[in-house]
Amino acid sequence: MDVKLTPELEKWVQDRLATGMYTSESEVVREALRLMQRQEELYDNQRRELRAELEEGIEQLDRGEGRSFDSSAVADIKRAGREKLDRNS
């Protein structure tokens, strides 16, 4: 396989080699591709989880478990968000 890089990417690869963390250009490119693959897998997993949550929400609405989106709902959402931030701090 022959890969052509932009001058900026070539410099980036050379900079990575200069750190001593990699022994060849191919190693840098392989690592970049592994990271890209991992990122795509994470994205796919997040998309599947979101789709499942949407389907669950639709099913809840179909069962009549929905509620109005009003100022009370907004306040509840804000409170839940703040509580989550506090737990993660």
C-alpha positions in Angstrom: 0.0 0.0 0.0 1.3 3.4 -0.9 0.0 6.3 1.1 0.5 10.0 0.3 0.3 12.5 3.1 0.0 16.2 3.1 3.2 18.1 4.0 1.6 19.0 7.4 0.8 15.3 8.1 4.3 14.3 7.0 5.8 16.8 9.5 3.5 15.5 12.2 4.7 11.9 11.6 8.3 13.1 11.6 7.7 14.9 14.9 6.2 11.7 16.4 9.3 9.8 15.3 11.6 12.5 16.9 10.0 11.8 20.3 11.4 8.3 20.2 8.0 6.7 20.9 7.9 5.2 17.4 10.5 3.5 15.4 9.1 3.9 11.9 6.6 5.9 9.9 4.5 2.8 9.4 4.3 2.4 13.2 2.9 5.9 13.5 0.4 5.4 10.8 -0.7 2.0 12.3 -1.2 3.6 15.7 -3.2 6.5 14.2 -5.4 4.0 12.3 -6.0 1.9 15.5 -7.0 5.1 17.3 -9.3 6.0 14.5 -10.9 2.5 14.5 -11.4 2.8 18.3 -13.0 6.2 17.9 -15.4 4.8 15.3 -16.3 1.9 17.5 -17.1 4.3 20.4 -19.2 6.4 18.1 -21.1 3.3 16.9 -21.7 2.2 20.5 -22.9 5.7 21.5 -25.3 5.8 18.4 -26.7 2.3 19.4 -27.2 3.4 23.0 -28.9 6.6 21.9 -31.2 4.7 19.5 -32.1 2.3 22.3 -32.9 5.2 24.6 -35.0 6.8 21.9 -36.9 3.6 21.3 -37.5 3.3 25.0 -38.8 6.8 25.2 -41.2 6.3 22.3 -42.5 3.1 23.9 -43.1 5.1 27.1 -45.0 7.7 25.2 -47.1 5.0 23.5 -48.0 3.7 27.0 -49.0 7.2 28.0 -46.1 7.7 30.4 -45.1 11.1 28.9 -45.4 14.4 30.6 -45.8 18.0 29.4 -42.6 19.9 28.7 -43.2 23.0 30.8 -41.3 25.2 33.2 -41.6 22.4 35.8 -40.0 19.9 33.5 -37.2 22.4 32.6 -36.5 22.9 36.3 -36.4 19.1 36.9 -34.0 18.7 34.0 -31.7 21.5 35.3 -31.8 20.0 38.8 -30.9 16.5 37.6 -28.1 18.0 35.5 -26.6 19.9 38.4 -26.8 16.8 40.6 -25.0 14.8 38.0 -22.3 17.5 37.7 -21.9 17.5 41.5 -21.5 13.7 41.6 -18.8 13.8 38.9 -16.9 16.6 40.6 
